[in-house]
Amino acid sequence: MASFVLLLKDYEDEEKVVYHFGPNEQILGKIELNKKSETIREIEPVLNSTHESKFYFDRAAQRLARCLYKEGGVFPDKATFES
């Protein structure tokens, strides 16, 4: 099964970065990565009848972890998770 998650940056400072995430620009939740504690939390769930919010959250969290660890802490304005 193919999966796609869109991430759109909402806010970033030295402590955290916040993204809207979901299957498209009309159906979005909100996720936050704390750069200091390296924790990720869901601020608002994705409300979509196709998949539960956890489906999108898990994939968005993977993408943010990749930005933090493999891409040197660079968080783009727009990112995707595709598999």
DATA-V403269 format. One record per run of one state. SS is the DSSP state (hx for helix, st for strand, lp for the rest). FROM is the first residue (numbers start at 1). TO is the last residue. If there is no record, write none. Layout:
SS&FROM&TO, SS&FROM&TO
This chain:
lp&1&3, st&4&12, lp&13&15, st&16&24, lp&25&26, st&27&34, lp&35&38, st&39&44, lp&45&52, hx&53&69, lp&70&77, st&78&82, lp&83&83
